[in-house]
Amino acid sequence: MPAHDTVELYYDPYDFAIDDNPYPVWRRMRDEAPLYYNDKYNFFALSRYADVSRALPDWQNYRSGKGTTADILFNGIEVPPGILLFEDPPLHDIHRRLLSRVFTPRRMLAVEDLVRGFCARALDPLRDGDGFDFVGDLGAFMPMRTIGYLLGIPEEGQEQIRRRTDQNIAVGDAAGDVSATVFAESLALFAEYIEWRSTHPSDDLMTELLNAEVDEPGGSRRRLERNEVLAYTAMIAGAGGETTARLIGFMGELLGNHPDQRRELVADPSLIPSAVEETLRFEPPSPVQARYVAHDVEWYGQTVPEGSFMLLLNGSANRDDARYTDPDTFDIHRTGGHLSFGQGLHFCLGSALARLEARVAFEEVLTRWPDWEVDYDNAERARTSSVRGWARMPVLAR
């Protein structure tokens, strides 16, 4: 009998040792407890692809309005309106229609040259060095600059915003502890910019939000309230930058550890989008989606009662061998999709931007460094309850 089978099955989103490599635990959950219950934090979890893909779009039973990250949901933190990630219909639909203007194909086309310029600005000074940090030198820099430019936030303010975002989602010594004022503190960062932009309009998203109108359920139209503009701005600034930074870190690691596949990308850069998709499947930056159970539901002969907390483990679903052949192998030629951007009405609005940023980042990296190895001695994990990945991913150029 394998040694691990004698150890009690335990999953905890705050356990650093599990977070370092959750895949063996998730495999056991899929095999032994497809509906898992944790009595320490009082949550259920689904881990199989068929189950997670069924539950993600089912907003009637699995609600986002009380929080979609474990720390917010478990602690009962009140969520202000305008944070699309933490909303349900009909409010969600009203706000999503508005924010869909942010990530239009036209705007994404216009932003590609901007992203490429930010990458060159980050990487060119490092070309004569022994290596660089995929997160510290690129992933933490380029997405922040891109979102800041789109919103109209000056560069001197962007770093402050990123530091605050890191602090807000970090897991400290008290697992799951989160400040009740976390949203108020985040929104306060943007108040000064929005007040200034209200009298100095420009061609940016902040100006667009200040002038935007929404359709109310009764048929009337109104301008956004200032607190809604604040919430929208904070969400756009915080959501994409952190996850894209982790995506770039994971992709740097995986291509460092799979030199044959990296050489294929050097020889044929048109394969880079496929490598981005496989990285998203293999190491999703946002592998756990939290939901509030709005009605009694049945899973595997057991009732999950209304009012429960449910974790939908899309990171586990992405490695389910009932869905994928050899799922624990990284393969840039794989097809079949993944659940890393969610599914249904909460499918990530910023997915096109994240894919563009990762593609351009590696087009630029591979023209400068076709060969590298990971410096694990100096690598460092980021510790959060919602985003998984590297805080530092240094590599040595060869």
C-alpha positions as CSV (number, residue, x, y, z in Angstrom):
1,M,0.0,0.0,0.0
2,P,1.5,3.4,-0.9
3,A,2.5,5.4,2.1
4,H,0.2,8.4,1.3
5,D,-2.9,6.1,1.4
6,T,-2.3,5.6,5.2
7,V,-2.4,9.4,5.8
8,E,-5.8,11.0,6.5
9,L,-7.0,13.1,3.5
10,Y,-6.9,16.7,4.4
11,Y,-7.2,19.9,2.2
12,D,-6.8,23.4,3.5
13,P,-6.4,26.5,1.2
14,Y,-4.4,28.2,3.9
15,D,-1.8,25.4,4.4
16,F,1.5,26.5,2.9
17,A,2.8,22.9,2.6
18,I,-0.3,21.9,0.5
19,D,-0.1,25.1,-1.5
20,D,3.5,24.4,-2.6
21,N,2.1,21.3,-4.5
22,P,-1.6,20.8,-4.1
23,Y,-1.9,18.3,-6.9
24,P,-1.4,15.1,-5.0
25,V,-4.0,16.1,-2.4
26,W,-6.4,17.2,-5.2
27,R,-5.9,13.8,-6.9
28,R,-6.8,12.0,-3.7
29,M,-9.9,14.2,-3.3
30,R,-11.0,13.3,-6.9
31,D,-10.5,9.6,-6.2
32,E,-11.6,9.3,-2.5
33,A,-13.8,12.3,-1.7
34,P,-15.2,14.1,-4.8
35,L,-17.4,16.0,-2.3
36,Y,-14.9,16.9,0.4
37,Y,-15.7,18.5,3.8
38,N,-13.3,20.4,6.0
39,D,-14.6,20.8,9.5
40,K,-11.9,23.2,10.6
41,Y,-13.1,25.9,8.3
42,N,-16.6,24.5,7.6
43,F,-16.4,24.3,3.8
44,F,-17.2,21.7,1.1
45,A,-15.1,21.3,-2.0
46,L,-15.7,19.8,-5.5
47,S,-12.6,18.7,-7.4
48,R,-13.6,16.7,-10.5
49,Y,-13.8,18.4,-13.9
50,A,-17.4,17.3,-14.5
51,D,-18.5,18.6,-11.2
52,V,-16.6,21.9,-11.2
53,S,-17.6,22.7,-14.8
54,R,-21.3,22.0,-13.8
55,A,-21.2,24.2,-10.7
56,L,-19.2,27.2,-12.0
57,P,-22.0,28.5,-14.3
58,D,-24.8,27.6,-11.8
59,W,-25.2,31.0,-10.1
60,Q,-28.7,30.1,-8.8
61,N,-27.2,27.6,-6.4
62,Y,-23.6,28.8,-6.0
63,R,-23.6,32.6,-5.3
64,S,-20.7,35.0,-5.6
65,G,-22.3,38.0,-3.8
66,K,-20.8,37.1,-0.4
67,G,-17.3,36.7,-1.8
68,T,-15.5,34.4,-4.3
69,T,-12.2,34.1,-2.3
70,A,-12.1,32.0,0.8
71,D,-10.8,34.8,3.1
72,I,-13.7,37.2,2.2
73,L,-16.4,34.5,2.2
74,F,-15.3,32.6,5.4
75,N,-15.0,35.9,7.4
76,G,-18.3,37.4,6.3
77,I,-16.7,40.6,4.9
78,E,-19.3,43.0,3.5
79,V,-18.6,43.5,-0.2
80,P,-19.4,47.0,-1.8
81,P,-21.4,47.2,-5.0
82,G,-19.4,47.4,-8.2
83,I,-16.9,44.5,-7.5
84,L,-18.1,42.4,-10.4
85,L,-16.3,39.3,-9.1
86,F,-18.4,39.4,-6.0
87,E,-21.9,39.9,-7.6
88,D,-24.9,37.9,-8.7
89,P,-27.6,38.7,-11.2
90,P,-29.4,41.0,-11.8
91,L,-26.8,43.5,-10.5
92,H,-23.9,41.5,-12.0
93,D,-25.5,41.6,-15.4
94,I,-25.9,45.4,-15.3
95,H,-22.3,46.0,-14.2
96,R,-20.8,43.4,-16.6
97,R,-22.5,45.0,-19.6
98,L,-20.8,48.3,-18.6
99,L,-17.4,46.7,-18.0
100,S,-17.5,44.7,-21.2
101,R,-16.6,48.0,-22.9
102,V,-13.3,48.0,-21.1
103,F,-11.9,44.9,-22.8
104,T,-13.2,45.3,-26.4
105,P,-11.3,43.7,-29.3
106,R,-10.5,47.2,-30.6
107,R,-9.0,48.2,-27.3
108,M,-7.0,45.0,-27.0
109,L,-5.6,45.5,-30.6
110,A,-4.5,49.0,-29.6
111,V,-2.8,47.9,-26.4
112,E,-0.5,45.3,-27.9
113,D,2.2,47.8,-29.0
114,L,1.9,49.4,-25.5
115,V,2.5,46.0,-23.8
116,R,5.5,45.3,-26.1
117,G,7.0,48.6,-25.2
118,F,6.6,47.9,-21.5
119,C,8.3,44.5,-21.9
120,A,11.2,46.0,-23.8
121,R,11.6,48.7,-21.2
122,A,11.7,46.1,-18.5
123,L,14.0,43.6,-20.2
124,D,16.5,45.6,-22.3
125,P,18.5,46.9,-19.3
126,L,19.0,43.2,-18.1
127,R,20.3,41.8,-21.4
128,D,24.0,41.8,-20.3
129,G,23.3,40.3,-16.9
130,D,23.4,36.7,-15.7
131,G,19.7,36.4,-15.7
132,F,16.5,38.0,-14.4
133,D,13.4,37.5,-12.3
134,F,10.3,36.6,-14.3
135,V,8.1,38.1,-11.6
136,G,10.1,40.9,-10.1
137,D,11.5,42.2,-13.3
138,L,8.6,41.6,-15.7
139,G,5.4,40.1,-14.3
140,A,5.0,42.6,-11.5
141,F,5.9,45.5,-13.8
142,M,4.3,45.1,-17.2
143,P,0.6,44.2,-16.3
144,M,0.6,47.0,-13.7
145,R,1.9,49.5,-16.2
146,T,-0.7,48.3,-18.8
147,I,-3.7,48.6,-16.5
148,G,-2.4,51.9,-15.1
149,Y,-2.1,53.3,-18.6
150,L,-5.6,52.1,-19.6
151,L,-7.2,53.5,-16.4
152,G,-5.2,56.8,-16.5
153,I,-3.2,56.3,-13.3
154,P,0.2,57.9,-13.3
155,E,3.2,55.6,-12.9
156,E,4.2,57.0,-9.5
157,G,0.8,55.8,-8.2
158,Q,0.9,52.4,-9.8
159,E,3.5,50.9,-7.6
160,Q,1.7,52.0,-4.4
161,I,-1.5,50.3,-5.7
162,R,0.3,47.1,-6.5
163,R,1.9,47.0,-3.0
164,R,-1.5,47.5,-1.4
165,T,-3.0,44.8,-3.6
166,D,-0.3,42.4,-2.5
167,Q,-0.9,43.2,1.2
168,N,-4.6,42.8,0.9
169,I,-4.5,39.3,-0.5
170,A,-1.5,38.0,1.4
171,V,-2.0,35.2,4.0
172,G,-0.2,36.0,7.2
173,D,0.5,33.9,10.3
174,A,-3.2,33.9,11.2
175,A,-4.6,31.7,8.4
176,G,-7.6,33.3,6.7
177,D,-7.5,36.5,8.8
178,V,-8.6,39.5,6.7
179,S,-9.4,43.0,7.8
180,A,-13.0,44.0,7.8
181,T,-11.9,47.3,6.2
182,V,-10.0,45.7,3.3
183,F,-12.4,47.1,0.6
184,A,-12.5,50.6,2.1
185,E,-8.7,50.7,2.2
186,S,-8.5,49.6,-1.4
187,L,-11.0,52.1,-2.7
188,A,-9.4,54.9,-0.8
189,L,-6.3,54.5,-3.0
190,F,-8.2,55.6,-6.0
191,A,-10.3,58.4,-4.6
192,E,-7.8,61.2,-5.3
193,Y,-7.2,60.1,-8.9
194,I,-10.9,59.9,-9.6
195,E,-11.6,63.3,-8.1
196,W,-8.8,64.8,-10.2
197,R,-9.9,63.0,-13.4
198,S,-13.4,64.3,-12.9
199,T,-12.2,67.8,-13.7
200,H,-9.4,66.7,-16.1
201,P,-11.0,64.2,-18.5
202,S,-8.9,62.2,-20.9
203,D,-9.0,59.2,-23.2
204,D,-8.9,56.6,-20.5
205,L,-11.1,54.2,-18.7
206,M,-11.5,56.3,-15.6
207,T,-13.0,59.1,-17.6
208,E,-15.2,56.6,-19.4
209,L,-16.5,55.3,-16.1
210,L,-17.1,58.8,-14.7
211,N,-19.3,59.5,-17.8
212,A,-20.9,56.0,-18.0
213,E,-24.6,55.4,-17.6
214,V,-26.2,52.1,-16.6
215,D,-29.7,50.7,-17.3
216,E,-31.7,50.0,-14.2
217,P,-34.1,47.0,-14.1
218,G,-37.1,49.3,-14.3
219,G,-35.9,50.8,-17.6
220,S,-34.5,54.1,-16.4
221,R,-30.9,55.2,-16.9
222,R,-28.5,56.8,-14.5
223,R,-24.9,57.9,-14.1
224,L,-22.6,55.8,-12.0
225,E,-22.3,56.9,-8.4
226,R,-18.9,57.9,-7.3
227,N,-18.5,54.9,-5.0
228,E,-19.3,52.7,-8.0
229,V,-16.6,54.3,-10.1
230,L,-14.2,53.7,-7.2
231,A,-15.2,50.0,-7.0
232,Y,-14.9,49.5,-10.7
233,T,-11.5,51.2,-10.9
234,A,-10.2,49.2,-7.9
235,M,-11.4,45.9,-9.4
236,I,-9.9,46.5,-12.8
237,A,-6.6,47.7,-11.3
238,G,-6.2,44.8,-8.9
239,A,-7.8,41.8,-10.5
240,G,-5.7,41.4,-13.7
241,G,-2.3,42.5,-12.5
242,E,-1.8,40.0,-9.8
243,T,-3.0,36.9,-11.7
244,T,-1.0,37.9,-14.8
245,A,2.2,38.3,-12.8
246,R,1.7,34.7,-11.4
247,L,1.0,33.4,-14.9
248,I,4.2,34.9,-16.3
249,G,6.1,33.4,-13.3
250,F,4.7,29.9,-13.8
251,M,5.4,30.1,-17.6
252,G,9.0,31.1,-16.9
253,E,9.4,28.2,-14.6
254,L,7.7,25.6,-16.8
255,L,9.7,26.6,-19.9
256,G,12.9,26.6,-17.9
257,N,12.1,23.0,-16.8
258,H,11.1,21.9,-20.3
259,P,13.9,23.0,-22.6
260,D,12.8,21.0,-25.6
261,Q,9.4,22.7,-25.6
262,R,11.1,26.1,-25.1
263,R,13.3,25.5,-28.1
264,E,10.2,24.8,-30.1
265,L,8.8,28.2,-29.2
266,V,12.1,29.9,-30.1
267,A,12.0,28.2,-33.5
268,D,8.2,28.8,-34.0
269,P,6.8,31.7,-32.0
270,S,3.3,31.0,-33.3
271,L,3.2,28.2,-30.7
272,I,3.5,30.7,-27.9
273,P,-0.4,31.1,-27.5
274,S,-0.6,27.3,-27.1
275,A,2.1,27.4,-24.4
276,V,0.1,30.2,-22.6
277,E,-3.0,28.0,-22.6
278,E,-1.2,24.9,-21.3
279,T,0.4,27.0,-18.6
280,L,-3.0,28.2,-17.6
281,R,-4.3,24.6,-17.4
282,F,-1.2,23.2,-15.7
283,E,-0.6,25.9,-13.1
284,P,-3.7,28.2,-12.9
285,P,-2.9,31.4,-11.0
286,S,-6.5,31.4,-9.6
287,P,-7.1,27.7,-8.8
288,V,-9.9,28.0,-6.2
289,Q,-13.3,29.7,-6.6
290,A,-15.4,30.2,-3.4
291,R,-19.2,30.2,-3.5
292,Y,-22.1,30.6,-1.0
293,V,-24.6,27.8,-1.3
294,A,-28.0,29.5,-1.8
295,H,-30.2,26.3,-1.8
296,D,-29.8,22.7,-0.6
297,V,-27.9,20.7,-3.2
298,E,-27.2,17.0,-3.6
299,W,-23.8,15.6,-4.4
300,Y,-22.8,12.0,-4.2
301,G,-25.8,11.1,-2.1
302,Q,-25.1,13.8,0.5
303,T,-27.0,17.1,1.0
304,V,-25.0,20.3,1.1
305,P,-27.3,22.6,3.1
306,E,-28.2,26.1,2.2
307,G,-25.8,28.6,3.8
308,S,-22.7,26.4,3.3
309,F,-19.5,27.4,1.8
310,M,-18.4,25.6,-1.4
311,L,-14.9,25.7,-3.0
312,L,-14.8,24.9,-6.7
313,L,-11.3,23.6,-7.4
314,N,-10.7,24.5,-11.0
315,G,-7.0,23.9,-10.5
316,S,-7.8,20.3,-9.6
317,A,-10.3,20.0,-12.5
318,N,-7.6,21.0,-14.9
319,R,-5.6,17.9,-13.9
320,D,-8.5,15.4,-13.9
321,D,-7.5,12.3,-15.9
322,A,-11.2,11.7,-16.6
323,R,-11.0,14.7,-18.9
324,Y,-7.3,14.9,-20.0
325,T,-4.8,12.3,-21.2
326,D,-1.7,12.3,-19.0
327,P,-2.8,15.5,-17.2
328,D,0.3,15.9,-15.0
329,T,2.5,16.3,-18.1
330,F,3.1,19.8,-19.4
331,D,2.5,19.8,-23.2
332,I,2.4,22.9,-25.3
333,H,0.7,20.9,-28.1
334,R,-2.3,19.9,-25.9
335,T,-5.8,20.8,-26.9
336,G,-9.0,20.6,-24.9
337,G,-9.3,23.9,-23.0
338,H,-9.3,24.5,-19.2
339,L,-11.3,26.1,-16.5
340,S,-8.7,28.7,-15.4
341,F,-10.8,31.7,-16.5
342,G,-14.0,30.2,-15.0
343,Q,-17.2,29.4,-16.9
344,G,-20.6,30.9,-17.4
345,L,-21.5,34.5,-16.5
346,H,-18.4,34.9,-14.3
347,F,-16.0,34.0,-17.2
348,C,-13.0,36.3,-16.7
349,L,-13.6,39.6,-18.6
350,G,-9.9,40.3,-18.7
351,S,-9.0,36.9,-20.2
352,A,-8.1,38.5,-23.6
353,L,-5.8,41.0,-22.0
354,A,-4.1,38.3,-19.9
355,R,-3.5,36.1,-22.9
356,L,-2.2,39.1,-24.9
357,E,0.2,40.1,-22.1
358,A,1.6,36.6,-21.6
359,R,2.0,36.1,-25.3
360,V,3.8,39.3,-25.9
361,A,5.9,38.9,-22.8
362,F,7.3,35.6,-24.0
363,E,7.8,36.7,-27.6
364,E,10.0,39.4,-26.1
365,V,11.8,37.2,-23.6
366,L,12.6,34.5,-26.1
367,T,14.2,36.9,-28.6
368,R,16.6,38.0,-25.8
369,W,17.0,34.8,-23.8
370,P,16.4,31.5,-25.8
371,D,17.9,29.5,-22.9
372,W,17.6,29.6,-19.1
373,E,17.4,27.5,-16.0
374,V,15.4,28.2,-12.8
375,D,17.2,29.5,-9.8
376,Y,15.1,27.7,-7.2
377,D,17.6,28.7,-4.4
378,N,16.4,32.3,-4.7
379,A,12.8,31.6,-5.7
380,E,10.0,32.6,-3.3
381,R,6.3,31.7,-3.2
382,A,3.5,34.2,-2.9
383,R,1.1,33.3,-0.1
384,T,-2.5,34.2,-0.7
385,S,-5.9,32.4,-0.3
386,S,-7.0,33.3,-3.8
387,V,-4.0,33.6,-6.2
388,R,-1.3,30.9,-6.3
389,G,2.2,31.4,-7.7
390,W,5.6,32.8,-7.3
391,A,6.5,36.1,-5.7
392,R,10.1,35.7,-7.1
393,M,11.0,33.4,-10.1
394,P,14.7,34.1,-10.9
395,V,16.4,32.4,-13.8
396,L,19.9,32.1,-14.9
397,A,20.7,32.8,-18.5
398,R,22.7,30.2,-20.4
